[in-house]
Amino acid sequence: MKDYILITGGSSGLGLELVREAHRRGMDVASLSKDPEKARRLQEEFPERLTAFSGDLTDPLFVQSTVSTVRKEGNIRILINCAERGVFRSPADYTPEDIELSLQGLRGMELMTTAVLKATDEKGLKIVNILSSAALKGKPKEALYCAAKWGERGYTEALKAAYSETSVKVIAIYPSGLNTAFWDKSRDYIPESKSDTFLDPSAVAKMRLENILQENDKIDDEMIISRN
């Protein structure tokens, strides 16, 4: 049977670069994203050894259906939770809609991880949660983003505690600024001139995937610092 690496947020930013790097290494990849058009283009870019799914990661039915489909084709060996959403404003300016949007990444991570753990009988799995430096330090215009990322960090630490003596390995990665389209809707906060100084996502994907694929019994968390 095939051994799959399943990557959420796989049609843009760091997630897309992780998909490309995994495919370059000859791995069987399942990519999940919300945008059907981006998923279609990704499938066209990699017609072999990749299956691109599109849907809402906060929808339990979509998550369960996707994991079941992948599991029928092979084993899920690595799950990389890379999907995220962000709204950046002063704390008093947030709307209820902003709050709902900011929590989608955390909900998707929890739903996807739970589904994959069940599908693998909680054995022989690596879970890689892409967090952020915002999960480690509060930032003035990132109250909701920090709240979501601190939640993801807490969830990740609880997973580590639950599976510390098992064949399930849990890794947290904390990138600081990445030069991706993530910032395109927040140019009043991060102008293009600043994001151009951030880390190259393709270089980060190559470096981190190399580490993730190691067969070490214990892989420590990693902190990625931006160049600026």
Buried (B, 14 or more C-beta within 10 A) or exposed (E): EEEBBBBBBBBBBBBBBBBBBBBEEEBBBBBBBBEEEBBEEBBEEBEEEBBBBBBBBBBEEBBBBBBEEBBEEEBBBBBBBBBBBBBBBEEEEBEEEBBBBBBBBBBBBBBBBBBBBEBBEBEBBBBBBBBBBBBBEEEEBBBBBBBBBBBBBEBBEEBBEEBEEEEBBBBBBBBBBBBBEBBEEBEEBBEEEBBEEBBEBBEBBBBBBEBBBEEEEEBEBBEBEBEE
